[in-house]
Amino acid sequence: MTTLYFRPGTCALAPHVALEWIGAPYVAKPIAAASPELLALNPAGAVPVLQEDDGWILTQAGAILHYLARKHPEAGLAGGTGLRAEAESDRWSSFLTGDLHPAFYPVFMPYRYTADPSEEAKSKVVAAGIALVKKKLDLIEAHLSGREWFLEGRSIVDAYAFPMLRWARAKVPGGLAAWPA
């Protein structure tokens, strides 16, 4: 059976959502950060980690989501058919991986972005991170205005966006009120 290793509150929620939508059997297994078990599965020490019955391991949320969509085409999570639909899925997955997700790093780990250990310096880093997150949310809002889903229907891109939108609701002052789509 497919096993998804995760840590609560992380982007590992995205493949968890996709697996629920797919409806195929799987095991969700919480795993401690930097644990020997996690490092044995993924030397980078990051979640999510997907392990198949035969021991094959796949890491990186975006890669796992695309794999699941291809493995279970009957679930319709690819976001449409044809070259352009695939390109749109790739575009939004890339945006979430390369733009929105990293915009949260200064919010969650401000100490990585300043040599000044003071709370004032960390607060400035968090504020800059929140400003960047807001810019990325503006792009999502413009795209989703008048739409229910990122692509032609419910897709892995929606599952991928979900944990990040939860982070925004929790960390951005006012939550998602400024981005109603």
LINHUGI-V532053 format. One record per pair of residues at least 24 apart in sequence whose C-alpha atoms are under 10 Angstrom apart, sorted by sequence separation. I is the first residue (numbers start at 1). J is the second residue. D is the distance in Angstrom with one decimal. If there is no record, write none. Layout:
i->I j->J d->D
i->I j->J d->D
This chain:
i->1 j->25 d->6.8
i->2 j->26 d->4.8
i->3 j->27 d->4.7
i->4 j->28 d->4.8
i->5 j->29 d->4.8
i->6 j->30 d->5.0
i->7 j->31 d->5.9
i->8 j->32 d->9.8
i->26 j->50 d->10.0
i->27 j->51 d->9.8
i->66 j->90 d->9.0
i->104 j->128 d->10.0
i->105 j->129 d->7.3
i->106 j->130 d->8.1
i->107 j->131 d->9.9
i->1 j->26 d->5.6
i->2 j->27 d->6.3
i->3 j->28 d->5.8
i->4 j->29 d->6.0
i->5 j->30 d->5.6
i->6 j->31 d->5.9
i->7 j->32 d->6.9
i->26 j->51 d->10.0
i->103 j->128 d->9.3
i->104 j->129 d->6.2
i->105 j->130 d->9.8
i->107 j->132 d->9.8
i->1 j->27 d->7.1
i->2 j->28 d->8.6
i->3 j->29 d->6.9
i->4 j->30 d->8.3
i->5 j->31 d->6.1
i->6 j->32 d->8.4
i->7 j->33 d->7.5
i->26 j->52 d->9.4
i->103 j->129 d->5.9
i->104 j->130 d->7.4
i->106 j->132 d->9.5
i->107 j->133 d->9.0
i->4 j->31 d->9.7
i->5 j->32 d->9.5
i->6 j->33 d->9.4
i->66 j->93 d->9.1
i->102 j->129 d->9.2
i->103 j->130 d->7.7
i->106 j->133 d->9.9
i->137 j->164 d->10.0
i->62 j->90 d->9.3
i->65 j->93 d->9.2
i->103 j->131 d->8.9
i->104 j->132 d->8.2
i->105 j->133 d->9.9
i->137 j->165 d->8.7
i->103 j->132 d->5.9
i->104 j->133 d->6.6
i->63 j->93 d->9.3
i->102 j->132 d->9.6
i->103 j->133 d->5.4
i->62 j->93 d->6.5
i->102 j->133 d->8.9
i->103 j->134 d->9.2
i->133 j->164 d->9.7
i->137 j->168 d->8.7
i->6 j->38 d->9.5
i->16 j->48 d->9.1
i->61 j->93 d->9.6
i->62 j->94 d->8.1
i->100 j->132 d->8.5
i->101 j->133 d->8.7
i->103 j->135 d->9.5
i->149 j->181 d->9.6
i->5 j->38 d->8.3
i->15 j->48 d->7.8
i->99 j->132 d->9.2
i->100 j->133 d->6.5
i->103 j->136 d->8.1
i->148 j->181 d->8.0
i->12 j->46 d->9.4
i->13 j->47 d->9.7
i->14 j->48 d->8.9
i->15 j->49 d->9.5
i->62 j->96 d->8.7
i->99 j->133 d->8.8
i->100 j->134 d->9.4
i->134 j->168 d->8.5
i->145 j->179 d->9.2
i->147 j->181 d->7.6
i->12 j->47 d->6.0
i->13 j->48 d->8.2
i->15 j->50 d->8.8
i->62 j->97 d->7.0
i->100 j->135 d->9.2
i->101 j->136 d->9.6
i->133 j->168 d->7.6
i->144 j->179 d->9.5
i->145 j->180 d->8.4
i->146 j->181 d->7.3
i->5 j->41 d->9.2
i->10 j->46 d->9.7
i->11 j->47 d->7.7
i->12 j->48 d->4.6
i->61 j->97 d->8.4
i->100 j->136 d->6.0
i->144 j->180 d->9.2
i->145 j->181 d->5.4
i->10 j->47 d->7.7
i->11 j->48 d->7.3
i->12 j->49 d->8.0
i->60 j->97 d->9.4
i->99 j->136 d->7.2
i->100 j->137 d->7.9
i->141 j->178 d->9.0
i->142 j->179 d->9.0
i->144 j->181 d->5.7
i->10 j->48 d->8.2
i->12 j->50 d->9.7
i->130 j->168 d->8.6
i->133 j->171 d->9.8
i->134 j->172 d->7.8
i->141 j->179 d->5.8
i->143 j->181 d->8.8
i->7 j->46 d->9.1
i->8 j->47 d->9.9
i->100 j->139 d->10.0
i->133 j->172 d->8.1
i->137 j->176 d->8.8
i->140 j->179 d->8.4
i->141 j->180 d->7.4
i->142 j->181 d->8.3
i->6 j->46 d->8.8
i->7 j->47 d->6.7
i->96 j->136 d->9.2
i->100 j->140 d->9.6
i->138 j->178 d->8.8
i->139 j->179 d->9.8
i->141 j->181 d->5.7
i->5 j->46 d->9.7
i->6 j->47 d->5.5
i->7 j->48 d->7.7
i->95 j->136 d->9.0
i->130 j->171 d->7.7
i->131 j->172 d->8.8
i->137 j->178 d->9.1
i->138 j->179 d->7.2
i->140 j->181 d->8.4
i->5 j->47 d->6.6
i->6 j->48 d->5.1
i->130 j->172 d->6.2
i->134 j->176 d->9.6
i->137 j->179 d->7.1
i->4 j->47 d->9.0
i->5 j->48 d->5.7
i->6 j->49 d->6.9
i->129 j->172 d->9.7
i->130 j->173 d->8.6
i->4 j->48 d->6.8
i->5 j->49 d->5.1
i->6 j->50 d->9.0
i->95 j->139 d->10.0
i->96 j->140 d->9.8
i->134 j->178 d->9.2
i->4 j->49 d->5.8
i->5 j->50 d->6.3
i->15 j->60 d->9.8
i->16 j->61 d->9.9
i->95 j->140 d->9.7
i->126 j->171 d->9.6
i->127 j->172 d->9.3
i->134 j->179 d->9.2
i->3 j->49 d->8.1
i->4 j->50 d->4.6
i->5 j->51 d->8.0
i->15 j->61 d->6.6
i->18 j->64 d->9.6
i->19 j->65 d->9.0
i->22 j->68 d->8.4
i->3 j->50 d->5.7
i->4 j->51 d->6.5
i->12 j->59 d->10.0
i->14 j->61 d->7.0
i->15 j->62 d->8.5
i->18 j->65 d->7.1
i->22 j->69 d->8.6
i->2 j->50 d->7.1
i->3 j->51 d->5.1
i->4 j->52 d->8.9
i->12 j->60 d->8.8
i->13 j->61 d->8.9
i->14 j->62 d->8.7
i->15 j->63 d->9.7
i->17 j->65 d->9.7
i->24 j->72 d->8.6
i->92 j->140 d->9.4
i->2 j->51 d->5.8
i->3 j->52 d->6.4
i->11 j->60 d->9.3
i->12 j->61 d->6.4
i->15 j->64 d->6.7
i->16 j->65 d->9.4
i->19 j->68 d->7.7
i->22 j->71 d->10.0
i->23 j->72 d->9.6
i->1 j->51 d->8.6
i->2 j->52 d->4.7
i->3 j->53 d->8.1
i->11 j->61 d->6.9
i->12 j->62 d->9.9
i->14 j->64 d->9.2
i->15 j->65 d->5.7
i->18 j->68 d->7.6
i->19 j->69 d->9.5
i->22 j->72 d->7.0
i->1 j->52 d->6.5
i->2 j->53 d->6.0
i->11 j->62 d->9.6
i->14 j->65 d->7.6
i->15 j->66 d->9.5
i->18 j->69 d->8.3
i->22 j->73 d->9.1
i->24 j->75 d->9.6
i->1 j->53 d->5.3
i->2 j->54 d->9.3
i->3 j->55 d->9.8
i->12 j->64 d->9.6
i->15 j->67 d->10.0
i->22 j->74 d->8.2
i->23 j->75 d->8.2
i->1 j->54 d->9.1
i->2 j->55 d->9.5
i->4 j->57 d->9.9
i->15 j->68 d->8.1
i->19 j->72 d->9.6
i->22 j->75 d->5.3
i->2 j->56 d->9.8
i->3 j->57 d->9.5
i->4 j->58 d->9.8
i->5 j->59 d->9.8
i->21 j->75 d->7.3
i->22 j->76 d->8.5
i->2 j->57 d->10.0
i->4 j->59 d->9.9
i->21 j->76 d->9.5
i->22 j->77 d->8.1
i->19 j->75 d->9.7
i->21 j->77 d->8.4
i->18 j->75 d->9.3
i->92 j->150 d->7.9
i->18 j->77 d->7.9
i->92 j->151 d->8.8
i->101 j->160 d->9.9
i->108 j->167 d->9.6
i->4 j->64 d->9.7
i->101 j->161 d->9.1
i->104 j->164 d->8.4
i->107 j->167 d->9.8
i->89 j->150 d->8.5
i->96 j->157 d->8.3
i->100 j->161 d->8.8
i->103 j->164 d->10.0
i->88 j->150 d->8.9
i->89 j->151 d->7.1
i->95 j->157 d->9.9
i->101 j->163 d->9.5
i->88 j->151 d->7.2
i->89 j->152 d->9.7
i->93 j->156 d->8.3
i->94 j->157 d->9.6
i->97 j->160 d->8.9
i->101 j->164 d->6.8
i->104 j->167 d->8.2
i->108 j->171 d->9.1
i->88 j->152 d->9.7
i->92 j->156 d->9.8
i->93 j->157 d->5.9
i->96 j->160 d->7.3
i->97 j->161 d->9.6
i->100 j->164 d->7.6
i->101 j->165 d->10.0
i->104 j->168 d->8.5
i->107 j->171 d->7.8
i->86 j->151 d->9.6
i->92 j->157 d->6.5
i->93 j->158 d->9.3
i->96 j->161 d->6.8
i->100 j->165 d->9.6
i->107 j->172 d->9.4
i->85 j->151 d->7.6
i->89 j->155 d->8.4
i->91 j->157 d->9.5
i->92 j->158 d->9.4
i->95 j->161 d->9.9
i->101 j->167 d->9.8
i->85 j->152 d->7.9
i->89 j->156 d->8.1
i->90 j->157 d->8.8
i->93 j->160 d->7.5
i->104 j->171 d->9.2
i->89 j->157 d->6.6
i->92 j->160 d->9.4
i->93 j->161 d->8.6
i->96 j->164 d->8.4
i->88 j->157 d->9.6
i->89 j->158 d->10.0
i->92 j->161 d->9.2
i->79 j->149 d->9.1
i->79 j->150 d->8.2
i->80 j->151 d->7.2
i->81 j->152 d->9.1
i->79 j->151 d->5.3
i->80 j->152 d->5.7
i->78 j->151 d->8.9
i->79 j->152 d->5.6
i->80 j->153 d->7.3
i->77 j->151 d->9.7
i->78 j->152 d->9.3
i->79 j->153 d->5.8
i->80 j->154 d->9.4
i->77 j->152 d->9.8
i->78 j->153 d->8.9
i->79 j->154 d->6.6
i->80 j->155 d->8.4
i->77 j->153 d->7.8
i->78 j->154 d->8.5
i->79 j->155 d->4.9
i->76 j->153 d->8.2
i->77 j->154 d->6.2
i->78 j->155 d->5.6
i->79 j->156 d->7.2
i->76 j->154 d->7.7
i->77 j->155 d->4.0
i->78 j->156 d->6.4
i->79 j->157 d->7.8
i->75 j->154 d->9.6
i->76 j->155 d->7.1
i->77 j->156 d->5.5
i->78 j->157 d->8.4
i->79 j->158 d->9.3
i->75 j->155 d->9.1
i->76 j->156 d->9.3
i->77 j->157 d->8.4
i->77 j->158 d->9.2
i->77 j->159 d->9.3
i->69 j->155 d->8.3
i->69 j->156 d->7.1
i->68 j->156 d->8.6
i->66 j->155 d->9.9
i->67 j->156 d->10.0
i->11 j->101 d->8.5
i->65 j->155 d->9.4
i->66 j->156 d->7.1
i->65 j->156 d->5.9
i->66 j->157 d->9.2
i->64 j->156 d->9.7
i->65 j->157 d->8.3
i->62 j->156 d->8.6
i->65 j->159 d->8.4
i->62 j->157 d->8.7
i->65 j->160 d->7.8
i->62 j->160 d->7.4
i->61 j->160 d->7.7
i->21 j->154 d->9.3
i->21 j->155 d->9.3
i->21 j->156 d->9.6
i->18 j->154 d->9.9
i->18 j->155 d->8.1
i->19 j->156 d->9.9
i->18 j->156 d->6.4
i->21 j->159 d->9.2
i->17 j->156 d->8.8
i->18 j->157 d->9.5
i->18 j->158 d->9.0
i->19 j->159 d->9.6
i->15 j->156 d->8.1
i->17 j->158 d->9.3
i->18 j->159 d->6.0
i->14 j->156 d->7.9
i->17 j->159 d->5.8
i->18 j->160 d->8.5
i->14 j->157 d->8.8
i->16 j->159 d->8.4
i->17 j->160 d->8.4
i->14 j->158 d->8.4
i->15 j->159 d->7.0
i->16 j->160 d->9.7
i->14 j->159 d->4.9
i->15 j->160 d->7.4
i->17 j->162 d->8.5
i->13 j->159 d->8.1
i->14 j->160 d->4.7
i->17 j->163 d->9.5
i->13 j->160 d->8.0
i->14 j->161 d->7.4
i->11 j->159 d->9.7
i->12 j->160 d->8.9
i->13 j->161 d->9.8
i->14 j->162 d->6.7
i->11 j->160 d->7.4
i->13 j->162 d->7.9
i->14 j->163 d->6.4
i->11 j->161 d->8.8
i->13 j->163 d->6.1
i->14 j->164 d->9.1
i->11 j->162 d->8.6
i->12 j->163 d->8.1
i->13 j->164 d->9.5
i->11 j->163 d->5.7
i->10 j->163 d->7.0
i->11 j->164 d->7.2
i->9 j->163 d->7.5
i->10 j->164 d->8.6
i->9 j->164 d->9.6
i->11 j->167 d->9.7
i->9 j->166 d->8.8
i->10 j->167 d->9.1
i->9 j->167 d->8.3
